Structure formats: structure tokens, C-alpha cells
Amino acid sequence: MRAKLLGALSVFVFAGVALPARPASAKVEFQMFKLRAGSLIADFEFASDDACIVTQTHIQFSEAVIFQSGTPPTRQPPTTQVTLDYANACTGEFFELTGGTTQQSVQIAGDLGKAHLIATVPVSDDSGTNNANVSVDVTWTANAPLQRVKSTNITHDANSITVDRTNVQARTADVVGPVSTVLMIQAGPTFFDLSRFPEGGQLGKDNEGARTITFIPGHGH
């Protein structure tokens, strides 16, 4: 699997941290950063009956919302990305097409048990001369228990304490298509069932953030 983008929903609690003594005149500032993100990953292979042609298709969906104290939430547009590798061992022809879209229909279960993604993704090579549209209609079905990793890191200096927290959840999944396209190859325009052999997938979500407490001596409350 070429990439992992994991996710979670968590509550950031500042507890159990001993704050250093400070003058009564000190001012306390709180700064909070949070990221809530979700992702889907799926990999498929196609192989022709004559064993000449092989394609590898990697599909990744991601979305994120950033919360920072004092500013409105920032939403990164949900995006579906596709990487398609084509190789013909009999003719020596090979190329890679990549692309993405922010136009899709997606559903992800809260327990990461299932997901469904529909999108049409334009892809092209580096030169932009070889183009295709990949039709994506993929269903994820979790095949393993939820895995969760939580971590907390605390750093401080003379004037501040920063608490970084992460909460990551993920489940591996079986994936099914259809995923298809028409490729411009040496033999001419050819239809491909890119999802002929599913290789597996992943559902994930995560939440991470930092809470900073700053003491500024010499200021009243």
C-alpha cells in the first residue's frame, strides 16, 4: 500500500499536568489547534488473459477540518486521487497517469465498518498528452477489528507548556469495484476493468492538536 492517511474523533483534555508557580500578576494565554481528518485507501490490479498487460490502480480519498483558536475552522476540500500504472510486457509500452477531483459522493461509517465512494477522476501523464477518465465506484468492508493509537507529548520552557495529542483509528478492509477507464494505448482506445483483482484497502480517521499555555509576567488579569 503506497500511502496511509489515518483518522479519529477525540476530545482534547488538559489534565494531569502540573503547572509551574507564577506571580499573581501573570497573564495566562491558551492556544488550541485541532485537526479532524478522514481517509480511504484502495488498491486494485488488472492483468490481461495473455499476461502481457498489467495495471495497478491506487485510489485515495481524504478530507480534513482544521480548528485553531481565534480563527474560523478551515476545511480542506474532500479530494479523491487516483494513480494508474500501465505496463505491456509484450510491447514494452508503459506509462503512469495521475489526477484528482474534489467532486465525489462518499459515505464512511462512524465505526469505520463500511464506506462507499463514487467519483469520476481525470488523470494524465506528466506531459499532459495522455489523458483518461477513471470511473470509481468502490465499496469498503472492514475485515479486522478497529486499531487505535493514542499519544501525548508534553514540552515546556520558561514561559510556556505545550501539550500535543494524537488519536488515530484505522481498519483494514476488503474492497470491490467497479473501477474502469478507456486508455489510449498503442493498440488504440481500449476499455479496462481496473478493479479485476482487488488488493485490499483501509479506512481511517484521526484527530491531533496542540494546546499551549503561556505565562506572561508583568500583566494584570
Number of C-alpha atoms within 10 A of each C-alpha: 11 9 9 15 20 23 28 24 18 17 11 19 9 10 6 6 9 7 9 10 7 13 12 11 13 15 15 17 11 13 13 17 16 22 21 20 24 25 24 30 26 28 24 23 18 19 19 13 8 7 11 13 18 17 22 19 24 20 22 21 22 21 19 20 16 18 17 16 12 9 8 9 13 12 14 13 13 19 18 27 19 22 20 21 15 18 17 18 12 10 10 9 12 14 15 17 19 19 18 20 17 17 14 15 12 17 11 19 10 11 15 25 19 19 20 18 18 19 22 20 24 18 22 19 16 11 7 9 8 15 17 18 16 24 19 23 18 19 22 25 20 22 16 12 13 15 11 16 11 14 10 12 10 13 10 12 8 8 13 17 19 18 19 18 21 21 22 22 21 28 23 23 25 18 26 22 21 15 21 19 19 17 18 13 14 10 7 9 11 11 11 17 19 26 25 18 16 17 18 19 26 26 30 26 27 24 25 24 21 20 21 20 18 19 21 16 14 11 12 11 8
